[in-house]
Amino acid sequence: MRDESILLGQVEGFISVLAQCQALGITVASARENELILELPYTEKIIGNPDTGVIHGGAITTLMDTAAGAGVLCALPEFELCPTLDLRVDYMRSARPDQPVYARASCYRVTKNIVFMRCEAYQVDRTVAHCVATFMRMGAKGIPSLEHMTKGTQIPEFTFNENTRSQVSLKDLRASALATKDFEPLISAIPYASYIGVELDGEPAAGFYKLNRQPSNIGNPILPAIHGGVLGGFMEMASMLHLLATQPGGVIPRIIDFSIDYLRAGLDRDTFVHCEVTRQGGRVANVEVHAWQQRREKPIALARAHFLLE
């Protein structure tokens, strides 16, 4: 059994060079053999609904993706940086405002090519979400050591205006956006959307959105590449905004589950998505999302999400 202080140092070193984790303030609460716990503090920038103050699912996805990915260090006998292949999150309930969220990750199977991880996001007295994810073992093609990964990495300082919450309700902003065809006030009123740099790319009903390139979204400092959780958060946010732009009624969609397949690295550049409602029921909507960067025919990720409409 490995020394817990060594594991803690490895995971802290790993987290310290992930720009998105530093921007969110994610810290290591505990690291031991095949168990890692991370903490995400509550801040205004991760709010998904300014009316209630609840955390956006994208921030939860980032926390769980990070916990599962860093948890690989606690599961394998030696250092391996394993990229995420896919990830599925089931949201049990909303995270309460003004409380931190924790993520506990562990491995339930290892093969010579794949690591299978599970993760639970929770607050003090309640489970928020469950996640399962798979990671590819890179072998000789991978990064050989933590020292190689962290050497020379510089994390920029991040600033965020904490006074961005709108005094107008999300329902009223949606009604105004539908009437004027101007969705910018609605998007800018959602702190998490502003934080990661989401904007509409074309007509509202068309379903195209853009994630602006910014240093705080980086997860892999070597390529560099966008954090997988940020990419997932962008795709989830875009799918919710697409429902707000196209579905009748005044209901604000609530995420049920989110599943993403990572096809290739999302490099440090502008990223685009297209959303399509594949099924619309009376209570639930299914949205499919395709993400790309330079060419639409070369996607970097595919995602599916279910939303509750009541």
Secondary structure in CASP SS format (residue, H / E / C, confidence):
PFRMAT SS
TARGET T0000
AUTHOR 0000-0000-0000
METHOD secondary structure of the structure
MODEL  1
M C 1.00
R C 1.00
D C 1.00
E H 1.00
S H 1.00
I H 1.00
L H 1.00
L H 1.00
G H 1.00
Q H 1.00
V H 1.00
E H 1.00
G H 1.00
F H 1.00
I H 1.00
S H 1.00
V C 1.00
L C 1.00
A H 1.00
Q H 1.00
C H 1.00
Q H 1.00
A H 1.00
L H 1.00
G C 1.00
I C 1.00
T E 1.00
V E 1.00
A E 1.00
S E 1.00
A E 1.00
R E 1.00
E C 1.00
N C 1.00
E E 1.00
L E 1.00
I E 1.00
L E 1.00
E E 1.00
L E 1.00
P C 1.00
Y C 1.00
T C 1.00
E H 1.00
K H 1.00
I H 1.00
I E 1.00
G E 1.00
N E 1.00
P C 1.00
D C 1.00
T C 1.00
G C 1.00
V E 1.00
I E 1.00
H C 1.00
G H 1.00
G H 1.00
A H 1.00
I H 1.00
T H 1.00
T H 1.00
L H 1.00
M H 1.00
D H 1.00
T H 1.00
A H 1.00
A H 1.00
G H 1.00
A H 1.00
G H 1.00
V H 1.00
L H 1.00
C H 1.00
A H 1.00
L C 1.00
P C 1.00
E C 1.00
F C 1.00
E C 1.00
L C 1.00
C C 1.00
P C 1.00
T E 1.00
L E 1.00
D E 1.00
L E 1.00
R E 1.00
V E 1.00
D E 1.00
Y E 1.00
M C 1.00
R C 1.00
S C 1.00
A C 1.00
R C 1.00
P C 1.00
D C 1.00
Q C 1.00
P C 1.00
V E 1.00
Y E 1.00
A E 1.00
R E 1.00
A E 1.00
S E 1.00
C E 1.00
Y E 1.00
R E 1.00
V E 1.00
T C 1.00
K C 1.00
N C 1.00
I E 1.00
V E 1.00
F E 1.00
M E 1.00
R E 1.00
C E 1.00
E E 1.00
A E 1.00
Y E 1.00
Q C 1.00
V C 1.00
D C 1.00
R C 1.00
T E 1.00
V E 1.00
A E 1.00
H E 1.00
C E 1.00
V E 1.00
A E 1.00
T E 1.00
F E 1.00
M E 1.00
R C 1.00
M C 1.00
G H 1.00
A H 1.00
K H 1.00
G C 1.00
I C 1.00
P C 1.00
S C 1.00
L H 1.00
E H 1.00
H H 1.00
M H 1.00
T H 1.00
K C 1.00
G C 1.00
T C 1.00
Q C 1.00
I C 1.00
P C 1.00
E C 1.00
F C 1.00
T C 1.00
F C 1.00
N C 1.00
E C 1.00
N C 1.00
T C 1.00
R C 1.00
S C 1.00
Q C 1.00
V C 1.00
S C 1.00
L H 1.00
K H 1.00
D H 1.00
L H 1.00
R H 1.00
A H 1.00
S H 1.00
A H 1.00
L H 1.00
A H 1.00
T H 1.00
K C 1.00
D C 1.00
F C 1.00
E H 1.00
P H 1.00
L H 1.00
I H 1.00
S H 1.00
A C 1.00
I C 1.00
P H 1.00
Y H 1.00
A H 1.00
S H 1.00
Y H 1.00
I H 1.00
G C 1.00
V E 1.00
E E 1.00
L E 1.00
D C 1.00
G C 1.00
E C 1.00
P H 1.00
A H 1.00
A H 1.00
G C 1.00
F E 1.00
Y E 1.00
K E 1.00
L E 1.00
N C 1.00
R C 1.00
Q C 1.00
P H 1.00
S H 1.00
N H 1.00
I E 1.00
G E 1.00
N E 1.00
P C 1.00
I C 1.00
L C 1.00
P C 1.00
A E 1.00
I E 1.00
H C 1.00
G H 1.00
G H 1.00
V H 1.00
L H 1.00
G H 1.00
G H 1.00
F H 1.00
M H 1.00
E H 1.00
M H 1.00
A H 1.00
S H 1.00
M H 1.00
L H 1.00
H H 1.00
L H 1.00
L H 1.00
A H 1.00
T H 1.00
Q C 1.00
P C 1.00
G C 1.00
G C 1.00
V C 1.00
I C 1.00
P C 1.00
R E 1.00
I E 1.00
I E 1.00
D E 1.00
F E 1.00
S E 1.00
I E 1.00
D E 1.00
Y E 1.00
L C 1.00
R C 1.00
A C 1.00
G C 1.00
L E 1.00
D C 1.00
R C 1.00
D C 1.00
T E 1.00
F E 1.00
V E 1.00
H E 1.00
C E 1.00
E E 1.00
V E 1.00
T E 1.00
R E 1.00
Q E 1.00
G C 1.00
G C 1.00
R C 1.00
V E 1.00
A E 1.00
N E 1.00
V E 1.00
E E 1.00
V E 1.00
H E 1.00
A E 1.00
W E 1.00
Q C 1.00
Q C 1.00
R C 1.00
R C 1.00
E C 1.00
K C 1.00
P C 1.00
I C 1.00
A E 1.00
L E 1.00
A E 1.00
R E 1.00
A E 1.00
H E 1.00
F E 1.00
L E 1.00
L C 1.00
E C 1.00
END
